[in-house]
Amino acid sequence: MSEDIAFNRAFDAPPGRVDEVSPLVRRIVAPNPSPFTFTGTCSYIIGRGQVAILDPGPDDPAHVAALLDAVRDETVTHVFVTHTHRDHSPAVRAVVAATGAVTLGEGPHRAARPLAIGEVNPLDASADTDFSPDIRLGEGDTIAGPGWTLTAIKTPGHCANHLAFALKEDDLLFSGDHVMAWATSIVAPPDGSMGDYIRSLEKLGLREERIYLPGHGGPVTDAPDFVRAYLTHRMSREAAILRALDREVETIPDLVRGIYIGLDPRLVGAASLTVLAHLEHLVSSGRVVTDGPVAAITGRFRRAA
């Protein structure tokens, strides 16, 4: 049910190669392909001479070596992190050890909401709980280097501490995992929040940057229209859930089977958590009720009277 989004999965950047993607930005892809990371995590080098690195990626020695080799005649002054999933931030430690750069992000990893009694966070293993930035960034905070200026935009949803960054000089935005050209973002409670995610999309929809550089895959072009398509997709997903509930489909496994036709079996768990995220949003807005104190992956759901 993603046919409402014009995805672009044409992306031929091999791991380790340095590609210039704008006058100020170089990209290196990490060798960590998967159904969740596409061809791998995109790390970005910003500026010339005195540079910043954004999302150094996973704790992979080959990728760290490629990053450091790309900046061997330059000074790395800043390391920015969009969010603390293990495919984005663990390489910070090796990069900082080699360069002495200051680290910047929204804050340490945390869940989007408190865990319910007896609830286990299924994404604990994907969280980088070791990262804590030297400088914590909030909405609109701006950091500048020679020839480059990055402004933080709080975009929680995929992850509670997710940030996007606007690069003033190239009029583009680093969108992390919030908006990507190749697929929709996973929003999985309690790590993520669908309500936060939709509000963050609405915030980005008011911005003017037309090019986004995401955490995986190639650039998002014509970004305002693409963000609107992302929002339409989420509204369509919630409408499909409500229609299924009208047919007395009550459980998340049955909802996933009925909505995600032809889904890669490896993504069933992620789809189930995304449906849970939508149901949390629908319960919080009063459109759906559940049989427990909170929406849960094992719960039963029905339309509110």
Secondary structure, 3 states (H helix, E strand, C coil): CCCCCCCCCCCCCCECCCEEEECCEEEEECCCCECCCECCEEEEEECCCEEEEECCCCCCHHHHHHHHHHCCCCEEEEEECCCCECCCCCCHHHHHHHHCCEEEECCCCCCCCCCCCCCCCCCHHHECCCCCCCEECCCCCEEEECCEEEEEEECCCCCCCCEEEEECCCCEEEEECCCCCCCCCCCCCCCCCHHHHHHHHHHHHCCCCCEEEECECCCECCHHHHHHHHHHHHHHHHHHHHHHHHCCCCEHHHHHHHHCCCCCHHHHHHHHHHHHHHHHHHHHCCCEEECCCCCCCCCEEEECC
